[in-house]
Amino acid sequence: MGNPKSARSSELARISHTATPSSVRDANRSIVLNVIRLHQPISRAALSERTGSDRSKSSGIVEDLVSRDLIVEKRGKPEGH
């Protein structure tokens, strides 16, 4: 019988893919869209917290989604007003 560890490594190598900047952006965009879908309305700060990304990255993704007409952003009222 062959080495099971080596067979598993061979199988993983066959199915693994290298992440590209484009594929990472697409994955992040999908994550953000899904969080928005599940928790709308949601602020950029809350979106950043839920996705675990920093606010600038979340804001950049939101701006991209708005420019593609995939989401509509509305200004909320400041708390306490």
C-alpha positions as CSV (number, residue, x, y, z in Angstrom):
1,M,0.0,0.0,0.0
2,G,1.1,3.6,-0.7
3,N,1.8,6.2,1.8
4,P,-1.6,7.8,2.8
5,K,0.1,11.1,3.8
6,S,1.7,11.3,0.3
7,A,-1.6,10.5,-1.4
8,R,-3.3,13.2,0.6
9,S,-0.6,15.8,-0.3
10,S,-0.9,14.8,-3.9
11,E,-4.7,15.3,-3.8
12,L,-4.4,18.7,-2.1
13,A,-1.9,19.8,-4.7
14,R,-4.3,18.8,-7.5
15,I,-7.2,20.8,-6.1
16,S,-5.5,23.8,-4.6
17,H,-5.4,27.1,-6.4
18,T,-3.2,30.1,-6.0
19,A,-5.0,33.3,-4.9
20,T,-4.5,36.3,-7.1
21,P,-5.2,39.9,-6.2
22,S,-8.3,39.7,-8.4
23,S,-9.6,36.5,-6.8
24,V,-9.0,38.0,-3.3
25,R,-10.9,41.2,-4.3
26,D,-13.8,39.1,-5.7
27,A,-13.9,37.0,-2.5
28,N,-13.9,40.1,-0.3
29,R,-16.6,41.7,-2.4
30,S,-18.8,38.6,-2.0
31,I,-18.2,38.5,1.8
32,V,-19.2,42.2,2.1
33,L,-22.3,41.8,-0.1
34,N,-23.4,38.8,2.0
35,V,-22.9,40.6,5.3
36,I,-24.9,43.6,3.9
37,R,-27.7,41.2,2.7
38,L,-27.9,39.5,6.1
39,H,-27.6,42.6,8.3
40,Q,-29.0,45.6,6.3
41,P,-29.1,48.4,7.1
42,I,-25.5,48.3,8.3
43,S,-23.0,51.1,8.8
44,R,-19.5,50.9,7.4
45,A,-18.1,50.6,10.9
46,A,-20.4,47.7,11.7
47,L,-19.6,46.1,8.3
48,S,-15.9,46.4,9.1
49,E,-16.4,44.8,12.5
50,R,-18.5,41.9,11.2
51,T,-16.1,41.2,8.3
52,G,-12.9,41.6,10.4
53,S,-11.3,44.0,8.0
54,D,-10.1,47.5,8.7
55,R,-12.4,50.4,8.0
56,S,-10.5,51.7,5.0
57,K,-10.7,48.3,3.2
58,S,-14.4,48.0,4.0
59,S,-15.0,51.6,2.8
60,G,-13.1,50.9,-0.5
61,I,-15.3,47.8,-1.1
62,V,-18.5,49.7,-0.3
63,E,-17.4,52.5,-2.8
64,D,-16.7,49.9,-5.4
65,L,-20.1,48.2,-4.9
66,V,-21.9,51.6,-5.0
67,S,-20.1,52.5,-8.3
68,R,-21.2,49.2,-9.8
69,D,-24.8,50.0,-8.7
70,L,-24.9,46.8,-6.6
71,I,-25.8,48.6,-3.4
72,V,-27.3,52.0,-2.5
73,E,-25.8,53.9,0.3
74,K,-28.0,56.1,2.5
75,R,-26.8,58.5,5.1
76,G,-28.0,57.7,8.6
77,K,-28.9,60.2,11.3
78,P,-26.2,60.8,13.9
79,E,-26.9,59.0,17.2
80,G,-28.6,61.2,19.8
81,H,-30.4,63.4,17.3
